[in-house]
């Protein structure tokens, strides 16, 4: 802030407020897969959690590679932004 010359201002380092966060580790991906809930309806990709959990080391490494790639690009695939909403009728008039 106390720079008196323009040339000195150009030579100062620029720091961001964002901390450097390391890439997701294979262990984090494995942990996230292990936490997937069983017996739930699959998403728009129609892949149930049980299939992902049963995929073993090969699938885990492929998912890790995909997530690392997305991490570096800093952009989610458009398909990941989609969701399916299903209305479940509980009680009362179904036409309401």
Buried (B, 14 or more C-beta within 10 A) or exposed (E): EEEEEEEEEEEEEEEEEEEEEEEBEBEEBBEBBEEEEEEEEEBEEEEBBBEBBEBEEEBBBEBBEEBBEBEEEEEEEEEEEEEEEEEEEEEEEEEE
